[in-house]
Amino acid sequence: MPLHLHNTLSRQKESFEPIDAGNVRMYACGPTVYGDIHIGNARPIVVFDVLYRVLRHVYGPDHVTYARNITDVDDKINARAKELGVAIETLTAETSLQLASDTVALGCLRPDEEPRATDHIAEMQAMIQRLLDSGNAYEADGHVLFHVPSMPDYGELSRRSRDELVAGARVEVAPYKRDPADFVLWKPSAPDLPGWDSPWGRGRPGWHLECSAMTEKHLGKEFDIHAGGIDLVFPHHENEIAQSRCANPGTGFARYWLHNGYLQSEGEKMSKSLGNFYTVKDLLTEFPGEAIRLLLLQTHYRQPLDFTKDGLRQAKEMLDRFYGALRGRSLQELDSGGVDADDPVAAALSNDINTPDALRLLHETLSQVNKATGDKLALQQTLRRRAALMGLLQRDPEDWFKSAGGSHAGPSDQDIEDRIAARHAARARKDFAESDRIRDELKAEGIILEDKPGGVTEWRRA
């Protein structure tokens, strides 16, 4: 099945042709581990997890390498550790564990490679030395800087003018710079900050350099896809291109650049002062991770997204309808392999990760399941297979309803079953007032009863 992706570099949708179909390589910029990830961080993690799934579908799981880094040395980390009064290593370790937990809750596959910046200092220093040797970098006042004018096509990705590049870079104005746009590859570290010995003195790497070194180590000097949020186009991705191409003359670095759109929260820019700053960890106390995932996929990844709690409630209700169509089937019954090569949902996702169109097709499949008479198993299997391409509907249907999609708040399963039995007994003796009382009592505790033909009562947590 042909795959088409919108390439930020060319500003148009292109047919995807990997360098090596036997090893399709993709990199996505991961978070800086100084705090719990928020929904803005979650969007690229979820979106590019879907792309990873599509690549695995098209080329085979053994022929795709996906790397997503962890930035664990950064000035933001240093500042947060000082603010909290904890060791930097403690902060990054705890935050990394929470990141892993959050991504699992969001239904994301684990990347094939998850490199940490601090494990690649030697590779960073080697790249700096190559840039010094080629004349693309210089030493000044204990720093090593990339000299932007040394790269004639700098700015190709963001397509900014010289004045815009200088104004937008937000780089430190320093007298030791040869050009205002020059950016740091290596900088000195104070004794109380992380630092490593180097030919240029004890110091630490610049942020942009980290990704260049890690992609080269795990994906090679040239690879297929580089992904991240639209806010990273400049200066981060622009500087990655400069470093990597100049350190490896004759190579093109990444061939396809994908960027997800901006995210707002409750109609405004996300801010703690506005009360609309949502971390994934906090949202998971109210909503299942799959509802967060579904909401993030309802908007095309390149479009702006307004994230709201009302939207999350609607996503949870939508998942209830999907899982309701699968209810009564075990995972073993529903597990029937992957979708066909020409499946329409796979085709939608192969068209620049068009998740809204794929979800529309899922709703059509849901309608077919609900309208079918007789044995629905084949249609139910199709629904689940198609949803799997987006990382959806992978829970046991019964567990989904009995755990409220992941939260086990409220009465225990056994308590609920006992009260349902008591309700059945009340109805058998025609004590409908008691039957209604038990039903209403459970409803007040967030337990919804559904009476089915044959005297069977199903229940779910609201």
C-alpha positions in Angstrom: 0.0 0.0 0.0 1.5 3.4 -1.0 2.3 5.7 1.9 2.1 9.5 1.5 3.4 12.0 4.1 3.4 15.8 4.2 7.1 16.8 4.2 7.8 20.1 6.0 10.9 20.4 4.0 9.1 20.6 0.7 5.8 21.9 2.1 3.9 19.3 0.2 2.6 15.7 0.5 5.0 13.3 -1.0 5.1 9.6 -1.8 7.2 7.9 0.9 10.2 6.0 -0.4 12.5 4.7 2.3 16.3 4.6 1.9 16.2 0.9 2.7 12.8 -0.9 2.8 14.5 -3.6 4.9 15.2 -1.0 7.7 12.9 2.0 7.7 14.2 4.4 10.2 12.2 7.1 12.1 13.1 9.5 14.9 10.9 11.6 17.1 12.1 14.2 19.6 11.1 13.1 23.1 10.5 15.2 26.2 13.0 16.8 28.5 12.5 15.0 31.8 12.1 17.9 34.3 8.4 17.4 35.0 5.4 15.2 34.2 4.5 15.3 30.6 1.4 17.5 29.7 -1.1 17.0 26.9 1.1 19.1 24.6 3.9 16.6 25.0 1.4 13.7 24.7 0.2 14.8 21.2 3.4 14.0 19.2 4.0 10.8 21.3 0.5 9.5 20.4 0.5 10.7 16.8 3.9 9.3 15.8 3.1 6.1 17.6 0.3 5.7 15.0 2.8 6.4 12.2 5.1 3.7 13.8 2.2 1.3 13.6 1.5 2.2 10.0 5.1 1.7 9.0 5.1 -1.7 10.8 2.0 -2.6 8.9 3.4 -1.6 5.5 7.0 -2.8 5.9 6.7 -5.5 8.6 7.6 -5.1 12.3 11.1 -6.5 11.8 11.9 -3.8 9.2 11.2 -0.6 11.1 13.4 1.1 13.7 11.8 3.8 15.7 13.9 5.9 18.1 12.5 8.5 20.6 15.0 10.2 22.8 15.0 11.3 26.4 16.7 14.6 27.1 18.2 14.3 30.6 20.7 17.1 30.6 19.3 20.6 30.2 19.1 23.9 31.9 15.4 23.4 32.6 16.3 20.2 34.5 18.9 22.1 36.5 16.5 24.9 37.4 13.7 22.5 38.4 16.0 20.4 40.6 17.2 23.5 42.4 13.6 24.7 42.8 12.5 21.4 44.4 15.7 21.0 46.4 16.4 17.5 45.0 19.4 16.0 43.2 19.3 16.3 39.4 19.8 12.5 39.1 16.8 11.9 41.4 14.6 14.3 39.4 15.4 12.8 36.0 15.1 9.2 37.2 11.6 9.8 38.8 10.4 11.8 35.8 11.6 9.2 33.4 9.7 6.5 35.2 6.5 8.6 35.1 7.0 9.2 31.4 7.2 5.4 30.8 4.0 4.9 32.9 2.2 7.7 31.0 3.1 6.4 27.6 1.9 2.9 28.4 -1.4 4.3 29.7 -1.7 6.2 26.4 -1.5 2.9 24.6 1.8 3.6 22.9 4.2 1.0 21.7 7.7 1.2 23.2 10.2 2.6 20.6 12.9 0.2 19.4 15.5 2.7 20.7 15.0 5.2 23.6 18.4 6.8 23.9 19.3 9.2 26.8 21.4 12.2 26.1 23.8 11.5 29.0 24.7 8.2 27.5 26.0 9.9 24.3 28.5 12.5 25.5 31.3 10.8 23.7 29.4 10.9 20.4 28.6 14.5 20.9 32.2 15.5 21.6 33.2 13.5 18.4 30.7 15.4 16.3 31.9 18.8 17.8 35.5 17.9 16.9 34.4 17.2 13.3 32.7 20.5 13.1 35.7 22.3 14.4 37.9 20.5 11.9 35.6 21.4 9.0 35.5 25.1 10.0 31.8 25.1 10.8 32.5 25.6 14.5 34.9 27.6 16.7 36.0 28.0 20.3 35.3 31.2 22.2 35.5 32.0 25.9 35.1 28.4 27.0 32.3 27.7 24.5 32.2 25.9 21.2 29.7 27.4 18.8 28.3 26.5 15.4 29.0 29.3 12.9 25.7 29.7 11.0 27.2 31.7 8.0 29.4 28.7 7.3 26.3 26.8 6.0 25.0 28.6 2.9 21.6 26.9 2.9 20.9 27.3 6.6 17.2 28.1 7.1 16.0 25.7 4.4 13.5 23.9 6.7 11.9 27.0 8.3 12.3 29.2 5.2 13.0 32.3 7.3 15.0 35.3 6.2 18.3 36.2 7.7 16.7 38.8 10.0 13.9 36.4 11.0 16.5 33.8 11.8 18.4 36.1 14.1 15.3 37.5 15.8 13.6 34.1 16.2 16.6 32.2 17.5 16.4 33.7 21.0 20.0 32.8 21.4 22.1 34.5 24.0 23.7 37.7 22.8 27.4 37.4 23.7 30.5 39.4 22.7 32.4 36.2 21.9 30.0 35.3 19.1 31.2 35.8 15.5 27.6 36.1 14.3 24.4 36.8 16.4 22.8 33.6 15.0 25.6 31.3 16.1 24.5 28.7 18.6 26.1 26.7 21.3 27.5 23.2 20.8 29.3 23.0 24.2 29.3 25.3 27.2 31.1 25.5 30.5 29.5 23.9 33.6 29.8 25.3 37.1 31.0 22.8 39.8 27.4 22.2 41.1 26.0 21.4 37.6 26.3 18.3 35.4 29.5 18.4 33.4 32.0 16.2 31.5 35.7 16.6 30.8 36.4 17.6 27.2 39.1 19.2 25.1 37.4 22.5 25.6 37.1 22.2 29.4 34.6 20.8 31.8 31.1 21.4 30.4 27.9 20.1 28.9 26.4 19.9 25.4 24.0 22.3 23.8 20.4 21.0 23.4 20.4 20.9 19.6 23.6 18.8 19.5 22.1 16.0 21.6 19.6 14.9 18.9 22.1 15.0 16.1 24.5 12.7 18.0 21.7 10.3 19.0 20.2 10.0 15.6 23.6 9.3 14.1 24.4 6.6 16.7 21.1 4.7 16.4 19.8 5.5 12.9 22.9 6.4 10.9 24.1 9.5 9.1 21.0 9.5 6.9 17.6 8.1 7.8 14.0 8.4 6.6 11.7 10.3 9.0 12.3 13.0 11.6 9.2 14.0 13.6 8.3 16.4 16.3 6.0 19.4 17.3 5.7 22.4 15.0 7.4 24.5 17.6 10.6 22.6 17.1 11.0 23.5 13.4 13.1 26.5 14.4 15.6 26.7 15.9 15.9 23.1 17.1 15.4 21.1 13.9 17.0 23.7 11.8 20.1 23.5 14.0 20.0 19.7 13.9 20.2 19.8 10.1 23.1 22.3 10.2 25.2 20.2 12.6 24.5 16.8 11.1 25.0 17.8 7.4 28.2 19.8 8.1 29.6 17.0 10.3 28.9 14.5 7.6 29.5 16.3 4.2 27.6 14.8 1.3 24.8 13.4 3.5 21.2 14.6 3.7 20.4 13.8 7.4 16.6 13.1 7.5 14.6 12.9 4.2 11.1 13.5 5.5 10.2 16.0 8.2 6.8 15.7 10.0 5.4 18.2 12.5 2.2 18.1 14.5 0.2 21.3 15.0 -0.1 23.5 18.1 -2.3 22.5 21.0 -4.6 24.8 23.0 -6.4 23.8 26.2 -9.9 24.9 26.9 -9.7 27.4 24.1 -6.6 29.2 25.3 -2.9 28.7 25.5 -2.1 26.2 28.2 -1.0 27.9 31.4 -1.0 27.0 35.1 -2.3 30.4 35.9 -5.4 29.8 33.7 -6.1 26.5 35.4 -6.0 24.7 32.0 -2.6 23.1 32.4 -3.2 19.3 32.3 -0.5 16.7 32.9 -1.2 13.2 31.6 -0.7 11.8 35.2 -3.4 14.1 36.6 -5.8 13.4 33.7 -5.4 9.6 34.3 -7.0 10.0 37.7 -10.3 11.1 36.0 -10.2 9.5 32.5 -8.8 6.3 30.9 -5.6 6.8 28.9 -7.4 5.5 25.8 -9.9 8.4 26.0 -7.0 10.8 26.0 -5.5 9.0 23.0 -8.8 9.0 21.1 -9.3 12.7 21.6 -5.8 13.5 20.4 -6.5 11.5 17.2 -9.8 13.1 16.4 -8.1 16.1 14.8 -5.6 15.7 11.9 -2.1 15.8 13.4 -1.1 18.9 11.3 -4.1 20.9 12.4 -4.4 22.9 15.7 -6.1 21.0 18.5 -8.2 22.4 21.3 -8.0 20.0 24.2 -11.0 20.1 26.6 -12.3 18.0 29.5 -15.7 17.9 27.8 -14.0 16.5 24.8 -12.5 13.8 27.0 -15.9 12.9 28.4 -17.2 12.5 24.9 -14.3 10.4 23.9 -14.9 8.1 26.8 -18.6 7.8 25.8 -17.5 7.0 22.2 -15.2 4.3 23.5 -18.1 2.9 25.5 -20.1 2.5 22.3 -17.2 0.8 20.5 -16.4 -1.6 23.4 -20.2 -2.2 23.8 -20.2 -3.6 20.3 -17.4 -6.1 21.3 -18.9 -7.0 24.6 -19.5 -10.7 25.2 -16.4 -11.6 23.3 -13.1 -12.5 24.9 -9.8 -11.2 23.6 -9.0 -14.7 22.4 -12.1 -14.7 20.2 -11.4 -11.1 18.9 -7.7 -11.7 18.2 -7.6 -12.6 14.5 -4.4 -11.1 13.2 -3.9 -7.8 11.3 -5.8 -6.1 8.6 -5.6 -6.8 4.9 -3.1 -4.9 2.8 -5.9 -3.0 1.1 -7.9 -2.3 4.2 -9.7 1.1 4.0 -8.6 2.2 7.5 -5.0 1.3 6.6 -5.4 3.4 3.4 -6.7 6.4 5.4 -3.8 6.2 7.8 -1.4 5.8 4.9 -2.7 9.1 3.5 -0.6 11.4 5.8 -1.9 9.8 9.0 -5.5 10.8 8.4 -6.9 9.7 11.7 -10.2 11.6 11.4 -10.9 9.7 8.2 -9.8 6.4 9.8 -12.2 7.1 12.7 -15.0 7.8 10.3 -14.5 4.4 8.8 -14.3 2.8 12.3 -17.7 4.3 13.0 -19.1 2.8 9.8 -17.7 -0.6 10.9 -19.4 -0.1 14.3 -22.7 0.6 12.6 -22.3 -2.6 10.6 -21.7 -4.6 13.8 -24.7 -3.1 15.5 -27.0 -3.7 12.5 -25.8 -7.3 11.9 -28.1 -10.2 12.8 -26.8 -13.6 13.6 -23.2 -14.3 14.3 -21.3 -10.9 14.4 -17.8 -12.3 15.2 -16.2 -11.6 11.8 -17.4 -8.0 11.9 -16.3 -7.6 15.5 -12.9 -8.9 14.6 -12.7 -6.5 11.7 -13.6 -3.6 14.0 -10.9 -4.5 16.5 -8.2 -5.2 13.8 -8.8 -1.8 12.2 -8.8 0.0 15.6 -5.5 -1.7 16.4 -3.8 0.4 13.7 -4.5 3.4 15.8 -3.8 1.7 19.1 -7.5 1.6 20.1 -9.9 -1.1 21.4 -7.1 -3.3 22.7 -8.6 -3.9 26.1 -10.8 -6.8 27.1 -14.3 -5.4 26.5 -15.7 -6.7 29.8 -12.7 -5.3 31.7 -13.2 -1.9 30.0 -16.7 -1.6 31.4 -16.0 -3.1 34.8 -13.0 -0.9 35.4 -14.4 2.4 33.9 -11.6 2.1 31.3 -8.9 1.8 33.8 -10.2 3.3 37.1 -11.4 0.8 39.7 -12.9 3.5 42.0 -16.2 2.7 43.7 -17.6 -0.6 45.0 -15.7 -3.9 44.3 -16.7 -6.2 41.6 -17.9 -8.8 44.1 -20.0 -6.2 46.0 -21.7 -5.2 42.7 -22.4 -8.8 41.7 -23.9 -9.5 45.2 -26.2 -6.5 44.9 -27.3 -7.5 41.4 -28.1 -10.9 42.8 -30.2 -9.3 45.5 -31.9 -7.2 42.9 -32.8 -10.3 40.9 -34.2 -11.9 44.0 -36.3 -8.8 44.7 -37.7 -8.9 41.2 -38.4 -12.6 41.5 -40.6 -11.9 44.5 -42.1 -8.9 42.7 -40.6 -6.4 45.1 -40.0 -3.8 42.4 -39.5 -1.0 44.8 -36.5 -2.8 46.3 -35.3 -3.7 42.8 -35.4 0.0 41.8 -33.7 1.1 45.1 -30.7 -1.2 44.4 -30.5 0.0 40.8 -30.6 3.6 41.9 -28.1 3.0 44.7 -25.6 1.5 42.3 -26.2 4.3 39.8 -25.4 6.9 42.5 -22.1 5.0 43.1 -21.3 5.2 39.4 -22.4 1.7 38.4 -24.8 1.5 35.4 -27.0 -1.6 35.1 -28.3 -2.9 31.7 -31.0 -5.6 31.7 -30.6 -7.9 28.7 -33.0 -10.6 27.3 -33.0 -13.8 29.3 -32.8 -12.2 32.7 -29.2 -11.3 32.3 -27.9 -8.0 33.8 -24.7 -6.4 32.5 -23.0 -3.6 34.4 -20.4 -1.0 33.8 -18.7 1.7 35.7 -19.7 5.2 34.4 
